[in-house]
């Protein structure tokens, strides 16, 4: 195992330490499904998408899945040629150079910190609710929720520190435990209330605007899947495995979301007011199935699956941060790799601190409870991926043209993905729902600009340092 540093933006797997023991495609796929929150996301999608798209919820998810697959085509252009640990950060650097890579670094790195904070807040929401139901009176107290965020972030950081094998061994179990119970209550509820395929296939009461809004919301369920490419160097035959990995994770999660929407959308359409008032989709499903006693174990297992997702994203993100440190966007301490476990130690600590500190800060400084923090942070982190996706698509098209390959179908597919995400960005500003949600696009732009300026200064100082050293 060795560490090689370079200022180039080419193949970066050789520039950070790579564990001698490789991880199988199946095991990394399990980690990817954990990161995509297969169980919790399916449950949340069952309640959130019908609020926008009604009987067209299944189609909104199909369109979102297709858009995500379009961007995967852009990732595959690079993944089949280069073995990298920086995912989008490396790919954009390869195709477009230093300045666009700096834009991606600014948006992508901040986005990973926000993802970890959102998942930490989400876990606190599940755990506080469960403990309060069990009679723990102080479970909803701010101090207890803050302590919970710190403890769960510390545990996730320890697992990430221990390397991929330890992370996968734990998250594989936690991620899939809620799936059987969630599937059971969904199927029984559908049998009791009916599926009404005719209304769904004819898109009864669905307008083009509501379908578009539902598709935009559904896209958030696939944002971040590309980060699995950051684990490329730790699998056998990475140039072959990364495209398979992304495709498998997207299809498994996407088809699962579509299935639960087909089965539950008619029921949710009858409970839109309850959903809008904050009632849990799993509570509605369990009641319709006559299995109310499963509500508590489902919520417990969904909380465990959220913890698994936090561990998965820490694994992705820590490797992206390590690459950013090697590329001298951030201090070199974040490029340090554990000699035994192969995990980026400095980067893991940074992500753990963000997962603990941001939810606590929101609660202490702004009196925002975990449930609201989860909604704000989840919306915010989706916005941080837009610029990297657009630049990735443009870079992939340039890479295809540079290789003198005539692939009009692939270029068209990638262009569609770029268009969808540009439209998403425009929509977030034009829609302007007001309040905190209306401010989130501006928060994203402000943080990205601040990070970009910081990275530019660091880049300039590094260049001056190297120039003086050469003299």
N, C-alpha and C positions, 0 to 999 in steps of 0.2 A: 504494500500500500504506500502510495507516495502522493505528494502534493506538488503540482507544477503550476506556477503562476505565469500569466501572460497578459498583455494588454490588447491582444487581438480579440475579435468578436466572432471567431470561427467556432470550431468544434470544441466545446468547453468541458466535456466529460473527462478529458485528460488533465484538467487544471485544478480539479478538486479530488480529494481522496475517494477511491471507489472500493467498496468492500470486495474482498476476494470471493466471498460466498454469494452467489447470485440468488435472486428470489424468483420463483416461478411465475409465469403469466397468470395462472389461476389465483395465486395468493395476492398478487397486486390487483387483480380484478376485484377481489373481495374488498381490498382497501378502497378501491375506487367507488364501489357501491356504498361503502360506509361514508365516504366523503359526500356522495350525492344524497345522503340521508334517505335511503330507499323507503324505510318505514315511516318516519316522521313527515317526509315530503309528500308521500302518497296521502297520508291522513289530512295534511293541511291543504293540499290541492283539492281534495274532495269538497272542502268548504269554501275555498277562496275563489277558484275559477268560476263556479256557477254564479257567484255574485256579479260577475261581469258578463259572461257569455251564456248563461242559462242552459238551454238545451243544446247549444253549440259548444259546450265545454270540451267535449271529446275532440272536435275539429280544431279548436284553439290549441289544444295540446299537440295534436298531429302537426299543425303548422309550425309550432315552436320547435318540435323535435326535428322537423325538416330543416329549419333555419340553423339549428345547432349542428346537424350533420353537414350542412354546407360549410360551416366554419371548421369542422373536423377535416374536411377535404383540404383546407389550407394548411392545417397542422401536418397532415400526411405528406404534403409536398416536401416539407423539411425533414420529417421524422424518417422517411425512407432514405435520406441522404446523410443525415448528421445525427450523431449521438450526443445529446446535450443534457445538462442538468438544470438549465435555466428556463426551459419551456419557452413561452412566448418571448421572454426577454432575450434569449439567445437567438431565436429564429429571426426576429425583427432586426437584430444587430447584424446577422449574416447577410440579409437581403438588402437592407436600407441604410445601414451605417450607424454611426455613433449618435447623431442628434435624434433620429426617431427612436433609437433604442433608449435614450434618456427619457423621452416622453413615456414610453412603455414602463420603464423603471419607476417613474414618478407615480403613475396611476396603479400599476400592478402591485407594487410593494405595499403601498398604503392600503390597497384593496384587501390584501391578505391579512393585514392587521385587523381591519374592520370585520372580515369574515370570522376570525377567531373570537372577537368580541361578541358578535351576533350569536354565535353558537354557545358561548358561555352564558350569555343572558337568557337564551332559549332554555338551556338546562336548568337555570335558576327558576325560571317560570314553572317548568314541570315539577321540579323537586319541592318548591315552596307550596304549590297547590296540593300536591300529594300529602306532604307532611301536615298541612293545615287540616286536610280532610281526616287524617288519622288522629287529630286532636292536639297537635303541637301548636299551641297558641301563638308562640313567637315566630312561627315559620314565615309569616308575612312581614315581619319587622325588617326595616331597612338594614340594620346592623347584621342580622342573620343572613340576609340575602347577599350582602357584601362579603361576608366570611365564606359563604358557599361559592361565590364566584372565584375567590382567591384559591380555595381548596381544590376545586375542580380543575382550575387552570394549572395548578401545581401538579396534580395527578396526570393530566394530559401531557404536560411537559416532561415528566419523568418517563412516561411510556415512549414518547418520541425520542428522548435522549437514549433510551435503551435500544433504539434501532428498529428497522422495519419488521424483523421477525417478531419482536415483542409486541409491536403495535398491531400487526395483523392478527396475531394469536388472540388478542383481547377483542379487537374491534369486530372481527368476523362473527363472534358469538353475539356481542351486544347489538350489532346492526340488524341481525335477522330474527332475533327473538320476538319482536312485536309483530312481525309479518303474518304468521299463521293466525293469531287472534284477530288482527285487523282484517284479514281476508275472510275469516269466519263471520264476523259481525256484518261485513259488507254484503256477503253473499246471502246470508239469512235475511237481512233487511231488504235486499232486492227481491227475494222470494216472497216476502210478506207484503211489500208495497207495490211491486211491479217495476219493470224497467222502461216501458213505453218507448220502444225502439222507433216507432213511427214518428213520434214528435222529435226525436233526436236526429233521425235521418233526414227529415224535412226541415230541420232547423226552425221549428215552430217558435215564433216570437223573437227570433234572433235577427238583429240588424247588422249591417256591415260594421258600424261603429262599435257595437258591443263585442262582435267577434274580434275586431282589431285590438280592443282593450284587453280582452281575455288572452289573446295570443301574446301580447306584450308582458302581461303578468306571468304567463306560463313560461316565457323565456327565462325568467329568473331561476327556474328549477334546473336549468342546464348550465348556467353560468359557472365557470370554474372547473368544469370537467377536463378541459384542456391541460390543467395543471398536472394531470397524471403523467404527462410527457416528461415532467421533471424527474421521474423515477426511472427514466429510460436506461441509464447506465447501470442500474442495479437489477436488471432482468437479463436472462439469456436472450441472445439474438435481438437486441433492442430495436434495430431498424425494421425488423419484421413484427415485433411484438407491440410497439406503440400504436400503430394503426389499428391492430386487432383489439387492443386494450380499450381505446377510445370508442371504437364502434360497439364493442360488447357492452360497455358500461352505459352508453347512451341508449342503446336499444332495450336493454333490460329495464332500466329505469323508465324510459319513455313509454314503452308498451305497458308497464305496470301502472303508470299514471293514467294512461288512456283507458285501461280496463276498469280501474276504480271509478273513473268519471262516468263511464257508460252505465255502470251498475248503480251509482249513487246520485247522479245529476237529477233525475226526476224527484227523488226524495228531498234533495237539498232545495229544489225549486219551490217546494212547499214550505220551506223553513228559512227563506231568505231574510226575513226580519230577525229571526233568532240568531242567524249567523252574523248579520250586521251589528247585532247588539253584543256580540262576543261569545255566543254559545259555541262550545267545542263541536266540531264535526263528528268526532268519535262518540260524543255523548248522544248526538242525534241518531247515529247509526246503531249504537247499542240499544237505545230505547226502541227504535223501530224493529230491531231484531228480537226484542224481549229478553235481551241478555245484559241488563243494566249492571249486573254484578261483575261483568268483565271490564267495565269502564276504568276502574282503579288500576287493575294490573296492566291494561293497555297503556294508560298514561305513564305508569312506572317504567314500562319497557321502552316507550317512546323517549323518555328522558335518558335512559341508558343508551339508546341508539344515537341520540344527539351528542352525548359524550364521545361515542365512537367516531362521529363525524368530526368533532373537534380534534381528536387525535390524528385522523386522516389528513385534515387540512394543515395541521402543524407539520406533518411529514412532507407534504407537497411544498408548503411555503418555506420551510427551513432550507430546503435545497435551492429554491429560487433566490433566497436572500444570500446564501453562500456564494452563488454565482455572481450576484450583484456586487458582493464584496471583492471577489476576485477581479471583476471588471472595474473595480475602484469607484463605484458609485457610493458605497457606504464603507465605514471603517473595516480594516482587515480582520479585526477580531471576529467578525461574523462569518468569516470563511474557515474558521477552525473546525476540524473534523475529529471526532472522538477516535482514538487509535484502535479501540477494540470493537465498538458498536457501529462505526461508520456513519454516525449521525452528526449533523452540523450543530455543535454545542452552543456557540454564541447566538446563532440564529434561533435556535429552539428557546433559549432564555428570553430573547426579545419578543417572540410570539406569545410566550406564556405570560409575560408582563402585560402585553396588550390585551390578551384575553381576560386578565384579571382587572386591570386598571380602568379600561374604558367603561365597562358596565358600572363599576363602583363610582367612577367620576360622574357619570350621567345621573346616578341615583343621588349622590351627595350634593353635587353642585346645582343640578336642575330639578331634583326631586322627581326624576323620571323612573317609574317602576320597571322591572325586568320585561314585562309583557310589551310595554310601549317601546322600550329600548330595542327589543328584538325586531319589532316592526320597522323602526327607524333604520337600524343598522342593516337589516336584510335588504331593504330597498336601496340603501346607500351603496352597499358593496356590489350590487348588480351594475350600478352606474360606473363603477371604477373599471369594469372589464370592457366597456364599449370602445374606448380609444385603442387599447391593445388589440382588440379583435379587428377593428377597421385597418390598423396598420399591418397586422398579420396577414389579412386578406390581400392587401396591396403588395406586400412583400412576396407572398406566394405567387401572385400573378407575374411579378417581375422575375422571380426565380424560374418559372416555367418558360417565359420568353427568353431569358438569358441562356437557358439550356437548349434553345432552338427546337423546342418540342411543340408540335402542332396539336394542342389539346383543347379545342374550343369548348367541349362539354365541361371539362374541369374548370376552365376559366369562367364559364357562364355560371356554374354552380357556386364558385367562390364569390363572384360578383353579386349574386343574389344574397348571399350571407352578409356581405359588406353593406348592401343597400338596406337590409332589414335592421341592422344595428345602427346605421346612421339615422334611419327613420325613428328608431326607438329613442335615440338621443334628442332628436328634434321634438318628438312627442312629449318628452318629459318637461321640456321648457314651455311648449305651447299650452299643454293641458293646465298647468299651474293650479293645483287643487287648493293652494293657500296653506297657511299654517306651517308646521314643521315639514310636512311632506313636500310642500311647494318649495321650501328652501333647500331641500336635499341636493338637487342638481347643482345649485350654486355652491353648496358646501363641497361637493365633489370637485368642481372646477377650482375652487379656492385652494383646497388641500393639494390637488395635483400641481397647480402652478407653484405653490410654496415648495413642494418636494422637487419640482423641476429646477427651480432657481437654486435650491440647496445643492442638488446633484451637479448642476452646471459649475457652481463655485468650487466644489470638491474636485471636479474634473479638471478645471483650470489650474488649481493648486497642484494637482498631481502632475500635470504636464510641465508646469514651471519647475517642480522638484526634479523631474526626470531630466529636464533641459540643463539645470544647474549641475546635476550629477554627471551628465555626459561631458560638460565643460571641465 
